[in-house]
Amino acid sequence: MVNELTGGLKNALEHGSSLDKAKKSFLNAGYKAEEVDAAVNELSGVGMSASSAPMAPTAPPQPQVPGPDQSLELLTGAQKVPAPKTHFSGILILILVLLILGIAAALGIYWDTILKMFKFSLPLI
């Protein structure tokens, strides 16, 4: 448990929090004072007190360079609008249905001509 608290304290210090604030945060979260004190002592060395000056972060935070999409958003304040969804499959099905209906209508209109082309005749009922 002390190792977890030590890691949490290191994380808080790396993000610019003081050791005292980090300790209070863990105490407010419900951790036992003895465990938090042990983690603080492990982190800062046994000879130092818990109210010592805050440790400096190990590495300064790197500035984030915005990407091309973020640059436009930062400059204009506009957010990227998603492209409208296309109904390609629905349009394709509609075209196929209309094509089949057109072929069926053409067959219906020219049925006699088609049969004469192949020299067939329909029996009269």
N, C-alpha and C positions, 0 to 999 in steps of 0.2 A: 504494500500500500504506500509505503514511504517513497518507493521509486516512482510510482505514478504521480504522487504529489510533487516530487522533485521535477519530473518532466513537465508538469503543468506550470510550476513556478518558473522554470526556464522559458517556457513558451510565453508566459505573461511578460517576463523581462525582455525577451527578444522583441516583443511588440510595443515596448516603451513604457510599460507599467512599472511602478516602484515595487520593491519587495514587500513593503508594508501593505500596500493596496492589494497585492496578490494574496498575501497571507489573510487579510480580512475577507477577501472574496471567498477563499476556501473555507474559512470559519463560518461565514454566512451560508455557505452551501451545505453545511451540516457535517463537515469533517471534524474529527476530534482535535482539540488543541494540541495534545501531545504529539499526534502524528504530523500535524502541520509544523510544529516547532522542530521536530526531528528532521523533516524535509528541508526546512529553512536552514538548520544547522549543517545538514549535509551539503546543501547547495553553497552556502556562504563560508563554510569552514567552521569548525567547532568553536574557535576563539571569538567569532564575531557575534554580535547580538542581532536579534530579529529586526530591530528598528534602525539598522545601519542605513547608510545612504543607498539610494537605488543604484543597481548595477547598470552599466551602460550596455546597450544592445551589442551583441557580438558583431553584427554587420549592419551597416545602414540600409534602410529599405531602398530597394531599387525603384526608380521611377518607372511607371508603366508607360510604354510607348503605345498609343492607340493604333489599331490596324486601320486599313482603308475605310472599312464600314463604320468604325467607331469615330474616325476623324470627322467624317461628314456629320455624324450625330452631334459631336461635341461643338462643331462650328455653327451649325444651323439650329441645333436643338430639336431637329426632326428625327423621328424614329423611323426605322426601316419598316415599310409596309409590305406584308407578304403578298406575293403575286396571286392573283385570283386563280382558283382551281379551274382547269379546263375539263370539259365533259367529252373528251375524245372518244371514249368507248361508246357512249350514248349516241354520239353523232354517227359513228361508224355503223352501229346497229341500225339506225334510222335509214342510212343510205342503202344498206343491204336489203332491208325490207322493201323500200321503194323500188329498188332494182328488180327484186323478185316479183313484185306486183306488176311492174311494167312489162316484164317478160310474160307473165300470165295473161295480161290484157292483150298483148300482141298475139300470143298463141290463140286466144279466144276469137280475136277479130279475123285473123288470117288462117284459121284452122282448115277451111275448105281448100284454100290455095296450097297449103302445105301438103295436104293429102293428095291433091291432084299432081303435085310435083313428084310424089312417090308412086303415083298411079294407084292409089287406094281409093275406095269409095265406101262411104258409110251406108249400111243398110237402112232403108227408110222404115220406120216403125208405124 
